[in-house]
Amino acid sequence: MIGNESEILNSVTNIPLSSITGPLIGKISVLVGGIFGLYVILTLSRIYFDHKRTRVLEDIRYNLEHLNSHFGVPSSQQRMGLFRRFVQRVRNYRYQQQIGRISKQSNLKTTKYNKK
């Protein structure tokens, strides 16, 4: 019995997949007709060209973003909501205060040394 089972498993695993699926696809195409093949071809071509068009549009958007940043044109990515604007203003205010303190301290030091 064990030898028979292994022979059956070997014979089942040696059957190519195309011999199993070929007749099934053939029957489906006969039932549906020639439109089935045409539909598959058109669907695959549509997927290919849509993918190609998407890549071209992504490249165009990438170039526009870099041109906008180069020429200083505000873009949609730079728009901030109410909360982000508030946080940005607080950061800028604190940064300006730090710069002011540093420049005042450096001016005091330089004036001290220049007076001698």
Sine and cosine of phi, psi and omega as CSV:
sin_phi,cos_phi,sin_psi,cos_psi,sin_omega,cos_omega
0.00,0.00,-0.66,0.75,-0.05,-1.00
-0.91,0.42,-0.63,0.78,0.03,-1.00
-0.90,0.43,-0.62,0.79,0.01,-1.00
-0.92,0.39,-0.62,0.79,0.01,-1.00
-0.92,0.40,-0.66,0.75,0.00,-1.00
-0.93,0.37,-0.57,0.82,0.05,-1.00
-0.91,0.41,-0.63,0.78,0.02,-1.00
-0.92,0.40,-0.68,0.73,0.03,-1.00
-0.89,0.46,-0.67,0.74,0.02,-1.00
-0.90,0.44,-0.63,0.78,-0.02,-1.00
-0.95,0.32,-0.55,0.84,0.02,-1.00
-0.95,0.30,-0.65,0.76,-0.04,-1.00
-0.96,0.27,-0.33,0.94,0.00,-1.00
-1.00,0.08,-0.09,1.00,0.01,-1.00
-0.97,0.23,0.82,-0.57,0.03,-1.00
-0.93,0.37,0.50,-0.87,-0.05,-1.00
-0.92,0.39,-0.55,0.84,-0.02,-1.00
-0.92,0.40,-0.49,0.87,0.02,-1.00
-0.95,0.31,-0.39,0.92,0.02,-1.00
-1.00,0.08,-0.72,0.69,-0.09,-1.00
-0.99,0.12,-0.40,0.92,-0.04,-1.00
-0.85,0.53,-0.80,0.60,0.01,-1.00
-0.90,0.44,-0.55,0.84,0.01,-1.00
-0.91,0.42,-0.72,0.70,0.02,-1.00
-0.92,0.40,-0.61,0.79,0.04,-1.00
-0.88,0.48,-0.68,0.73,0.02,-1.00
-0.91,0.41,-0.65,0.76,0.01,-1.00
-0.90,0.44,-0.67,0.74,-0.03,-1.00
-0.93,0.36,-0.54,0.84,0.06,-1.00
-0.94,0.35,-0.64,0.76,0.00,-1.00
-0.91,0.41,-0.70,0.71,-0.06,-1.00
-0.99,0.14,-0.56,0.83,0.03,-1.00
0.98,-0.21,-0.23,-0.97,-0.04,-1.00
-0.94,0.33,-0.28,0.96,0.01,-1.00
-0.92,0.39,-0.48,0.88,-0.01,-1.00
-0.87,0.50,-0.76,0.64,0.00,-1.00
-0.90,0.43,-0.66,0.75,0.02,-1.00
-0.89,0.45,-0.66,0.75,0.02,-1.00
-0.88,0.47,-0.68,0.73,0.00,-1.00
-0.90,0.43,-0.70,0.71,0.00,-1.00
-0.89,0.45,-0.70,0.71,0.00,-1.00
-0.91,0.42,-0.62,0.79,0.02,-1.00
-0.91,0.42,-0.71,0.71,0.01,-1.00
-0.91,0.43,-0.65,0.76,0.02,-1.00
-0.92,0.39,-0.59,0.81,0.03,-1.00
-0.90,0.43,-0.68,0.73,0.03,-1.00
-0.88,0.47,-0.69,0.72,-0.02,-1.00
-0.89,0.46,-0.75,0.66,-0.06,-1.00
-0.95,0.31,-0.53,0.85,0.08,-1.00
-0.91,0.41,-0.64,0.77,0.04,-1.00
-0.90,0.44,-0.67,0.74,0.02,-1.00
-0.90,0.44,-0.69,0.72,0.02,-1.00
-0.90,0.44,-0.64,0.77,0.00,-1.00
-0.89,0.46,-0.66,0.75,0.01,-1.00
-0.91,0.42,-0.63,0.78,0.03,-1.00
-0.91,0.42,-0.68,0.73,0.00,-1.00
-0.91,0.41,-0.59,0.81,0.06,-1.00
-0.91,0.42,-0.64,0.77,0.05,-1.00
-0.90,0.43,-0.65,0.76,0.02,-1.00
-0.90,0.44,-0.69,0.73,0.00,-1.00
-0.90,0.44,-0.64,0.77,0.03,-1.00
-0.88,0.48,-0.72,0.70,0.01,-1.00
-0.90,0.43,-0.64,0.77,0.02,-1.00
-0.90,0.43,-0.63,0.77,0.02,-1.00
-0.89,0.46,-0.67,0.74,0.00,-1.00
-0.94,0.33,-0.60,0.80,0.07,-1.00
-0.91,0.42,-0.66,0.75,0.03,-1.00
-0.88,0.48,-0.70,0.72,-0.01,-1.00
-0.93,0.36,-0.55,0.84,0.01,-1.00
-0.92,0.38,-0.68,0.73,-0.04,-1.00
-1.00,-0.03,0.00,1.00,0.06,-1.00
0.97,0.24,0.41,0.91,0.02,-1.00
-0.99,0.10,0.81,-0.59,0.02,-1.00
-0.92,0.40,0.64,-0.76,-0.01,-1.00
-0.86,-0.51,0.06,-1.00,-0.06,-1.00
-0.93,0.37,-0.41,0.91,0.02,-1.00
-0.96,0.29,-0.38,0.93,-0.01,-1.00
-0.99,0.10,-0.23,0.97,0.02,-1.00
-0.93,0.37,0.69,-0.73,-0.01,-1.00
-0.85,-0.53,0.47,-0.88,0.07,-1.00
-0.97,0.23,-0.03,-1.00,-0.05,-1.00
-0.88,0.48,-0.73,0.69,-0.04,-1.00
-0.91,0.41,-0.70,0.71,-0.02,-1.00
-0.92,0.40,-0.59,0.81,0.06,-1.00
-0.90,0.45,-0.67,0.74,0.01,-1.00
-0.88,0.47,-0.73,0.68,0.00,-1.00
-0.89,0.46,-0.66,0.75,0.00,-1.00
-0.90,0.44,-0.64,0.76,0.02,-1.00
-0.92,0.40,-0.64,0.77,0.03,-1.00
-0.90,0.44,-0.69,0.72,0.03,-1.00
-0.89,0.46,-0.70,0.71,0.01,-1.00
-0.89,0.46,-0.64,0.77,0.01,-1.00
-0.89,0.46,-0.73,0.68,0.00,-1.00
-0.91,0.41,-0.61,0.79,0.03,-1.00
-0.91,0.42,-0.68,0.74,0.02,-1.00
-0.90,0.43,-0.59,0.81,0.05,-1.00
-0.90,0.43,-0.68,0.73,0.01,-1.00
-0.90,0.43,-0.65,0.76,0.02,-1.00
-0.91,0.42,-0.67,0.74,0.03,-1.00
-0.88,0.48,-0.67,0.74,0.01,-1.00
-0.91,0.42,-0.70,0.72,-0.03,-1.00
-0.90,0.43,-0.70,0.72,-0.02,-1.00
-0.92,0.38,-0.58,0.81,0.04,-1.00
-0.91,0.41,-0.68,0.74,0.01,-1.00
-0.91,0.42,-0.66,0.75,0.00,-1.00
-0.93,0.37,-0.58,0.81,0.05,-1.00
-0.91,0.42,-0.64,0.77,0.02,-1.00
-0.90,0.44,-0.68,0.74,-0.02,-1.00
-0.91,0.42,-0.68,0.73,-0.02,-1.00
-0.93,0.37,-0.60,0.80,0.01,-1.00
-0.94,0.35,-0.53,0.85,0.04,-1.00
-0.89,0.46,-0.70,0.71,-0.04,-1.00
-0.97,0.24,-0.48,0.88,-0.01,-1.00
-0.97,0.26,-0.42,0.91,-0.06,-1.00
-0.96,0.26,-0.36,0.93,-0.06,-1.00
-0.90,0.43,0.00,0.00,0.00,0.00
